[in-house]
Amino acid sequence: MNVILKVSMANYDQWKEAFDNHADRARVCDESKTTVGKVDDKNCIVMLYNVDMQGMQELMGSEFMITISKEMQIVNKEMHSFTPLQ
């Protein structure tokens, strides 16, 4: 499954650094295709490809993700699945 997320946070640059350094994400999606689009200093769009949804749910429930989400005020505002156009 491919997933697009609308994410907000306290500071995009700090969030992006943490996002880029989170190696565990590669266990649940095709990291070679991951795309992040900055909207402004507190919002972005993230596209993830070939997502293992059960693995993603476990990752998002990890102590690390719970802690960093609170510290950085991360909120996943929307999540949608998508397929590429043929």
N, C-alpha and C positions, 0 to 999 in steps of 0.2 A: 504494500500500500504506500502511496505517496501522500505526504501531509504538508499542509501550509499552515503556519501559525502566525497570529498577530500578537506580538509580545511587547509589554511595557516594562520599564525598569527605572531606577533612580538615575542612572548614568550609563548611557550607551557605551562609551569607550571602556569603562570598567567591566561592563557585562560582556562586551565583545572579546576582551582579553581572556576572561574566564571561560567563555564559550569555546574559543579557539584552543584553549589548553585542556579541555575536558575530553581526554582520550577515550573514556568509557563509552561515549556516544557512538563510536565506530562499531561497537558490538551490536547496535540495534538499527543501523541504517547504512546506506552506501555513502560514506563520507566523501568520496571523490565527486559526488554530485551535490552535496549540501550547498545551499545558496542562502546568503543573508543580505537583505536590503535595508539599509538604514533609512528610516523615515524622518526622524529628527533626533534630538539629544536624549529622548526618553522612549522612543518607539522604533520597532523594526518588524520586518516580515522575514520569516525563516521557512525555507522549503527543504524538506527531507524526503529522500527517495528510498524505496524498498525498505520501508520501516517494519520492523518486527514489533507489532503493537503490544504484545505481552511483555516483551523485553523493555520497550519504552515505558510502559506503566511501572515496571519494577524499578527502572532507573529513576524515574521522576519521584518515586516514593522512597528513594534512598536517603539516608541521613545527610549525605553531602548536599543533595539537591534541595532538601527541605531547609537546611541551614543557609545555603547561599541564596535561596529564593527570599528568605526573610531579610537577610543582610542587604541584598541589592534591590529589594522591593520588586521582585520579578512577578509579573502577572501575565499568564497566557490568556489574553482577552478572547481570542477566537481560534478554533482549530477546524480545518476542513480537509477532506481527502480529495485528491484529484488524479486524473489520468492525462497523459500527454495527448495532444491532438494527433490524429493519423495523417 
